[in-house]
Amino acid sequence: MSHTLGIRQAQKQKTRQALLDAALALLEEQSLSSLGLREVTRAVGVAPTAFYRHFRSIPDLGVALVEEALGSLHPMIRTTVTSADNSEERIARAIELIAGHVDAYPSHVRFIARERHGGVQPVRDAIRDQLARFAEEVRDELAKDPQSAGWSDDDLLMLAHLYVDQMLITASLFLEAMEGADGEREWVAQVATRQMRLISIGRHHWLD
């Protein structure tokens, strides 16, 4: 009996993932607000009623996509701000990690970039909540840095939000560069380096 239940659970998880993957592929060319339930189930080859065994609605599926796209990024986000020998090394490592993530998961990056300010409220809320968690985690890492001595918690959180926002901007630019002219990727890396360097300089002199 337990073996049968295990097989059923594995099949259910497989179908759920297939729905997520199909939706993500369809969202390459449209926004979530225009995505139809029947489009997704048709792409997977299941009946529309099967959708409701996994998600309550298309917005519910969208929230699951947010968790899939951003949930695994927490370790990477923290890594970009952990102590390094110097700020230039930290910046270079951050840009390398962001570029690598965009290369590996372009559809996820495109989905977040489009839906962060899109028309589906639960999805916008889910993205906002994940980004707030990122900022809190970055703040906690920054607080361990001797350079943060004397900073208030609110100011550290403000700085953390700057870093998180810059990471998102950089990811979006790398995504655009994938479809752009030769050399555009290098330009994105140079611009991102200068922008993060400016944040770093501001941080260094904040308590002056």
Legacy VTK file of the C-alpha trace (Angstrom):
# vtk DataFile Version 3.0
C-alpha trace
ASCII
DATASET POLYDATA
POINTS 208 float
0.000 0.000 0.000
2.753 2.458 0.939
4.548 1.636 -2.327
1.395 2.462 -4.295
0.948 5.713 -2.393
4.550 6.584 -3.116
4.048 6.031 -6.834
0.899 8.159 -6.821
2.642 10.937 -4.917
5.563 10.888 -7.341
3.163 11.062 -10.305
1.285 13.921 -8.706
4.515 15.842 -8.171
5.553 15.123 -11.749
2.268 16.527 -13.082
2.531 19.577 -10.850
6.033 20.298 -12.121
4.879 19.778 -15.692
2.181 22.419 -15.190
4.748 24.848 -13.773
7.156 24.193 -16.642
4.413 24.583 -19.256
3.224 27.841 -17.727
6.759 29.207 -17.608
7.275 28.355 -21.269
3.990 30.011 -22.249
4.947 33.102 -20.238
7.924 33.683 -22.493
5.509 35.430 -24.851
2.787 36.802 -22.566
2.006 38.045 -19.096
0.453 35.950 -16.359
-2.744 38.006 -16.438
-3.400 36.821 -20.007
-2.514 33.164 -19.397
-5.433 30.746 -19.609
-5.852 27.606 -17.552
-6.751 25.587 -20.643
-3.576 26.760 -22.373
-1.501 25.290 -19.574
-3.346 21.987 -19.321
-3.371 21.582 -23.104
0.403 21.999 -23.159
0.804 19.297 -20.515
-1.824 16.989 -22.022
-4.115 16.754 -19.006
-7.769 17.630 -18.518
-8.543 21.132 -17.177
-10.071 19.565 -14.066
-6.667 18.030 -13.258
-5.270 21.543 -12.799
-7.283 22.004 -9.602
-5.609 19.026 -7.943
-2.461 21.123 -7.836
-3.422 24.812 -7.889
-6.494 26.791 -6.917
-6.129 29.231 -9.804
-3.678 30.725 -12.290
-2.579 33.330 -9.685
-1.910 30.444 -7.276
0.256 28.818 -9.949
2.013 32.167 -10.387
2.841 32.316 -6.687
4.331 28.815 -6.964
6.457 30.036 -9.870
7.712 32.911 -7.713
8.740 30.448 -5.019
10.474 28.287 -7.615
12.240 31.247 -9.221
13.347 33.062 -6.077
13.267 30.545 -3.253
16.542 28.895 -4.200
18.346 32.235 -4.541
18.699 33.001 -0.837
22.143 31.376 -0.462
23.414 33.165 -3.583
22.134 36.559 -2.429
23.866 36.156 0.922
27.074 35.069 -0.791
27.246 38.282 -2.802
27.609 40.411 0.336
29.605 38.178 2.662
33.028 39.427 3.633
35.696 39.332 0.945
39.243 40.646 0.863
38.022 43.949 -0.576
34.951 45.564 -2.082
36.181 45.070 -5.665
36.404 41.324 -5.104
32.909 41.338 -3.607
31.507 43.271 -6.571
33.193 41.010 -9.126
31.873 37.922 -7.359
28.346 39.331 -7.212
28.273 40.141 -10.928
29.670 36.724 -11.820
27.007 34.974 -9.723
24.192 37.067 -11.208
25.376 36.483 -14.789
25.647 32.752 -14.139
22.136 32.604 -12.727
20.689 34.458 -15.714
22.465 32.058 -18.079
21.063 29.056 -16.196
17.505 30.308 -15.578
16.574 32.991 -18.144
12.859 32.111 -18.111
12.654 32.539 -14.346
14.447 35.881 -14.505
12.153 37.076 -17.298
9.074 35.996 -15.339
10.114 37.898 -12.208
11.115 41.002 -14.163
7.751 41.086 -15.947
5.482 40.179 -13.047
7.140 42.273 -10.335
4.963 45.163 -11.463
2.397 43.091 -13.362
-1.352 42.860 -13.061
-1.702 39.858 -10.744
-1.786 41.096 -7.158
-0.982 37.812 -5.340
2.079 37.352 -7.543
3.264 40.921 -6.991
2.829 40.372 -3.254
4.769 37.103 -3.378
7.660 38.754 -5.235
7.649 41.678 -2.809
7.728 39.311 0.178
10.612 37.312 -1.259
12.593 40.483 -1.987
11.930 41.719 1.553
13.348 38.433 2.854
16.403 38.901 0.653
16.935 42.383 2.053
16.646 41.141 5.635
19.145 38.361 4.977
21.562 40.787 3.307
21.162 43.159 6.259
22.050 40.335 8.660
25.176 39.533 6.651
26.175 43.187 6.422
25.792 43.537 10.185
28.594 40.981 10.645
31.006 43.132 8.653
33.311 45.350 10.799
32.621 48.148 8.319
29.035 48.233 9.632
30.061 49.270 13.121
27.926 52.200 14.246
25.215 51.636 11.651
21.600 51.541 12.758
19.444 48.574 11.844
17.250 50.785 9.640
20.236 52.105 7.715
21.613 48.607 7.197
18.231 47.513 5.859
18.172 50.515 3.522
21.616 49.545 2.232
20.481 45.933 1.840
17.534 47.046 -0.301
19.944 49.002 -2.507
22.014 45.882 -3.062
18.973 43.705 -3.781
17.494 46.247 -6.194
20.827 46.540 -7.979
21.053 42.765 -8.314
17.614 42.683 -9.935
18.512 45.503 -12.324
21.747 43.751 -13.250
19.943 40.443 -13.844
17.433 42.165 -16.140
20.221 43.822 -18.109
22.093 40.540 -18.509
18.851 38.988 -19.730
18.465 41.677 -22.391
22.120 41.251 -23.348
21.509 37.571 -24.159
19.485 38.742 -27.169
21.572 41.817 -27.934
24.652 42.581 -29.975
28.103 41.160 -29.325
29.850 43.012 -26.545
26.635 44.029 -24.803
27.252 41.522 -22.002
30.625 43.132 -21.267
28.961 46.538 -21.240
26.391 45.301 -18.690
29.183 43.969 -16.469
31.021 47.298 -16.658
27.915 49.345 -15.849
26.946 47.033 -12.990
30.475 47.258 -11.581
30.361 51.058 -11.595
26.897 51.139 -10.002
27.832 48.717 -7.232
31.077 50.607 -6.704
29.040 53.783 -6.184
26.928 52.036 -3.535
30.132 50.804 -1.892
31.630 54.311 -1.812
28.431 55.703 -0.330
28.503 52.995 2.320
32.100 53.809 3.206
31.297 57.481 3.831
27.752 57.163 5.249
28.804 57.849 8.844
31.138 60.740 7.976
LINES 1 209
208 0 1 2 3 4 5 6 7 8 9 10 11 12 13 14 15 16 17 18 19 20 21 22 23 24 25 26 27 28 29 30 31 32 33 34 35 36 37 38 39 40 41 42 43 44 45 46 47 48 49 50 51 52 53 54 55 56 57 58 59 60 61 62 63 64 65 66 67 68 69 70 71 72 73 74 75 76 77 78 79 80 81 82 83 84 85 86 87 88 89 90 91 92 93 94 95 96 97 98 99 100 101 102 103 104 105 106 107 108 109 110 111 112 113 114 115 116 117 118 119 120 121 122 123 124 125 126 127 128 129 130 131 132 133 134 135 136 137 138 139 140 141 142 143 144 145 146 147 148 149 150 151 152 153 154 155 156 157 158 159 160 161 162 163 164 165 166 167 168 169 170 171 172 173 174 175 176 177 178 179 180 181 182 183 184 185 186 187 188 189 190 191 192 193 194 195 196 197 198 199 200 201 202 203 204 205 206 207
